[in-house]
Amino acid sequence: MVRYSLLAIAALALAPAAAHAQNFNDNFNGEGPAGSTLNYGSFTNFTTTGQVDLVSSPDYGIICDGKCVDLDGTSGPGALLSNAIAFAGGHTVKISFDLGGSQRSGDSDSFSFATLFGAPTGINGLMTLTGFPGSPALVGSFSNVTSISYGASVAGNAGFTTYSLLFTPLTAGTLQLSFSTTSADNIGPLLDNVSVVAVPEPAAWGMMIGGFGLAGMAVRRRAAKTKVSFA
């Protein structure tokens, strides 16, 4: 069972940055030599803090899509921070990743995710699609956003779940994705299939969101119960 803590947004003064939109996809399968590498720190698209393990399925009893990352490395917990990813103003962005338990213990591990904007950015239609509590949920629109963050406790026997959200930035800029754990038992949680992609025009998403109707109202009530907070 997964316990959710919060989805938070931090805001400062608006300072837009110019950029061209780009897509970002990383399943970690092209990383490292054949097999697994403990305490791996040479990712193409990420920098590491602390220790993380690059695991090749089915090494250590872990089953994933080719290779995945154990955020609690062999000698301690770690974090991944992506390279800067550009986005265009007015174009909807979808962020997704797969998260699972350690597959080797029933103990829960902490997990933190954040979208960090290069400069404060106004966003429209922040919506959680899958994985996050109450999904799908239309969270709202916000000005001067510096980050979108989320924390969870992931049971060791939890299977991989796809987490996804989307929003439309008002101006061009860049973002980075952060994934981390503070657990220190050398196993879990597991991360795979990270992506940032452009999706259909905002008008198309508006029609889809409108289709939720009364169900969308119920989603908002559920979101309030999961202590979704903004700061």
C-alpha positions as CSV (number, residue, x, y, z in Angstrom):
1,M,0.0,0.0,0.0
2,V,1.3,3.4,-1.0
3,R,0.9,6.3,1.4
4,Y,0.9,9.8,-0.1
5,S,2.1,13.0,1.6
6,L,1.7,16.1,-0.6
7,L,1.8,17.7,-4.0
8,A,3.1,21.2,-3.4
9,I,3.8,24.3,-5.6
10,A,6.3,27.0,-4.6
11,A,6.0,30.5,-6.2
12,L,8.2,33.5,-6.6
13,A,8.3,36.6,-8.9
14,L,7.8,35.9,-12.6
15,A,10.9,35.9,-14.8
16,P,10.3,34.1,-18.1
17,A,13.1,32.5,-20.1
18,A,13.2,31.9,-23.9
19,A,13.6,28.3,-25.1
20,H,12.6,25.9,-27.8
21,A,10.5,22.9,-26.8
22,Q,12.2,19.5,-26.7
23,N,11.2,16.0,-25.7
24,F,13.0,14.0,-23.1
25,N,12.9,10.2,-22.8
26,D,15.1,7.9,-20.7
27,N,14.5,4.3,-19.9
28,F,18.1,3.8,-18.7
29,N,18.6,0.8,-21.0
30,G,21.5,2.4,-22.8
31,E,23.4,3.2,-19.6
32,G,26.6,1.5,-18.5
33,P,28.1,-1.9,-19.5
34,A,26.1,-5.1,-19.8
35,G,24.6,-6.1,-16.5
36,S,24.1,-4.1,-13.4
37,T,26.5,-1.4,-12.0
38,L,26.3,-0.7,-8.3
39,N,26.8,3.0,-7.2
40,Y,26.5,4.2,-10.9
41,G,27.2,7.8,-11.5
42,S,27.7,8.3,-15.2
43,F,24.2,8.8,-16.5
44,T,23.8,10.6,-19.8
45,N,20.8,12.7,-18.8
46,F,21.1,12.9,-15.0
47,T,23.6,13.9,-12.4
48,T,23.7,12.0,-9.1
49,T,24.0,12.9,-5.5
50,G,24.8,10.2,-3.0
51,Q,24.6,6.6,-4.3
52,V,22.2,5.0,-6.8
53,D,22.4,1.5,-8.4
54,L,21.8,0.8,-12.1
55,V,20.1,-2.5,-12.2
56,S,19.7,-4.9,-15.1
57,S,16.6,-7.1,-14.9
58,P,16.5,-9.8,-13.5
59,D,19.6,-9.1,-11.4
60,Y,19.1,-9.2,-7.6
61,G,15.6,-10.5,-8.2
62,I,14.5,-7.1,-9.7
63,I,12.2,-7.3,-12.7
64,C,12.0,-4.1,-14.8
65,D,11.9,-2.9,-18.4
66,G,15.6,-3.8,-19.3
67,K,17.3,-1.5,-16.8
68,C,16.1,0.6,-14.0
69,V,17.5,2.7,-11.1
70,D,17.5,1.8,-7.4
71,L,17.5,5.2,-5.7
72,D,18.8,3.7,-2.5
73,G,22.3,2.7,-3.7
74,T,24.4,-0.1,-2.2
75,S,26.1,2.1,0.3
76,G,23.4,4.6,0.9
77,P,20.5,6.7,-0.5
78,G,20.8,8.9,-3.5
79,A,19.1,11.3,-5.9
80,L,18.9,12.0,-9.6
81,L,18.6,15.5,-11.2
82,S,18.0,15.7,-14.9
83,N,19.7,18.0,-17.3
84,A,17.7,21.1,-18.2
85,I,14.7,20.3,-20.4
86,A,13.3,23.2,-22.6
87,F,9.6,23.9,-23.1
88,A,7.7,26.4,-25.2
89,G,5.2,28.9,-24.0
90,G,1.6,27.9,-24.7
91,H,2.4,24.3,-25.5
92,T,1.1,21.6,-23.1
93,V,3.8,19.5,-21.3
94,K,3.3,15.9,-20.0
95,I,5.7,14.5,-17.4
96,S,5.7,10.8,-16.6
97,F,7.8,8.2,-14.8
98,D,7.4,4.6,-13.5
99,L,7.9,4.1,-9.7
100,G,8.0,0.8,-7.9
101,G,9.0,-0.8,-4.5
102,S,12.3,-2.5,-3.9
103,Q,10.9,-5.9,-4.8
104,R,13.1,-7.4,-2.1
105,S,11.5,-6.3,1.2
106,G,8.1,-5.5,2.6
107,D,9.5,-2.4,4.2
108,S,8.5,1.0,2.9
109,D,10.9,3.5,1.4
110,S,10.6,7.2,1.1
111,F,10.3,8.8,-2.3
112,S,10.4,12.5,-3.4
113,F,9.8,13.9,-6.9
114,A,10.0,17.5,-8.0
115,T,9.7,19.5,-11.2
116,L,12.1,22.5,-10.8
117,F,11.6,25.4,-13.1
118,G,14.7,27.4,-14.3
119,A,12.7,30.6,-13.6
120,P,9.3,31.3,-12.0
121,T,6.7,30.3,-14.6
122,G,2.9,30.8,-14.8
123,I,1.1,27.5,-15.6
124,N,-2.5,26.7,-16.7
125,G,-4.4,23.5,-16.2
126,L,-2.1,21.6,-13.9
127,M,-3.6,18.1,-13.9
128,T,-2.6,14.8,-12.5
129,L,-3.4,12.0,-14.9
130,T,-2.2,8.7,-13.3
131,G,-0.5,7.5,-10.1
132,F,-0.9,10.7,-8.0
133,P,-3.6,10.6,-5.3
134,G,-7.1,11.3,-6.7
135,S,-5.9,11.0,-10.4
136,P,-7.2,12.2,-12.8
137,A,-7.6,15.5,-11.0
138,L,-7.6,19.1,-12.4
139,V,-5.5,20.8,-9.7
140,G,-5.7,24.4,-11.1
141,S,-3.7,27.3,-12.7
142,F,-1.0,29.2,-10.9
143,S,1.3,32.1,-11.4
144,N,5.0,32.4,-10.6
145,V,5.7,28.7,-10.1
146,T,9.2,27.6,-9.1
147,S,8.5,23.9,-8.4
148,I,5.9,21.1,-8.3
149,S,6.8,18.6,-5.7
150,Y,5.4,15.3,-4.4
151,G,6.4,12.8,-1.6
152,A,5.3,9.3,-1.0
153,S,6.1,6.2,1.1
154,V,6.4,3.2,-1.3
155,A,6.0,-0.4,0.0
156,G,8.7,-2.8,-1.0
157,N,6.2,-5.1,-2.6
158,A,4.5,-2.3,-4.6
159,G,4.6,-3.0,-8.4
160,F,5.6,-0.4,-10.9
161,T,3.0,2.4,-11.3
162,T,3.1,5.1,-14.0
163,Y,2.8,8.6,-12.5
164,S,1.9,11.4,-15.0
165,L,0.9,15.0,-14.9
166,L,0.5,17.8,-17.4
167,F,0.3,21.6,-17.5
168,T,0.6,24.4,-20.0
169,P,3.3,27.0,-19.3
170,L,2.5,30.5,-20.2
171,T,6.0,31.4,-21.3
172,A,9.0,29.4,-22.6
173,G,11.6,28.2,-20.2
174,T,13.4,25.1,-18.8
175,L,12.8,22.6,-16.1
176,Q,14.6,19.8,-14.3
177,L,13.3,16.6,-12.8
178,S,14.4,15.5,-9.4
179,F,14.0,11.9,-7.9
180,S,15.3,11.0,-4.5
181,T,14.9,8.9,-1.4
182,T,16.1,9.2,2.2
183,S,15.7,5.5,3.0
184,A,19.0,3.9,3.9
185,D,18.5,0.1,3.8
186,N,20.3,-0.3,0.5
187,I,17.2,-1.3,-1.5
188,G,14.4,0.7,-3.2
189,P,12.5,2.5,-4.4
190,L,12.9,1.8,-8.2
191,L,12.6,4.3,-11.0
192,D,12.2,3.7,-14.7
193,N,10.8,5.2,-18.0
194,V,11.2,9.0,-17.3
195,S,9.7,11.3,-20.0
196,V,8.8,14.9,-20.8
197,V,6.8,15.2,-24.0
198,A,4.6,17.7,-25.9
199,V,1.0,16.6,-26.0
200,P,-2.0,17.7,-28.1
201,E,-3.0,21.4,-28.3
202,P,-4.4,22.9,-25.1
203,A,-7.8,23.2,-26.7
204,A,-8.0,19.5,-27.2
205,W,-7.0,18.9,-23.6
206,G,-9.7,21.4,-22.5
207,M,-12.3,19.3,-24.3
208,M,-11.1,16.2,-22.5
209,I,-11.0,17.9,-19.1
210,G,-14.5,19.2,-19.7
211,G,-15.6,15.6,-20.4
212,F,-15.0,14.7,-16.7
213,G,-18.1,16.8,-15.8
214,L,-19.4,15.8,-12.4
215,A,-16.7,13.2,-12.0
216,G,-14.2,16.1,-12.0
217,M,-16.0,17.7,-9.1
218,A,-15.7,14.5,-7.1
219,V,-12.0,14.3,-8.0
220,R,-11.4,17.7,-6.5
221,R,-13.1,16.7,-3.3
222,R,-10.9,13.6,-3.1
223,A,-7.8,15.7,-3.7
224,A,-8.7,17.9,-0.8
225,K,-8.8,14.9,1.5
226,T,-5.3,13.8,0.4
227,K,-3.9,17.2,1.7
228,V,-2.9,18.6,-1.6
229,S,-1.4,21.9,-0.6
230,F,0.2,24.9,-2.3
231,A,2.7,27.3,-0.9
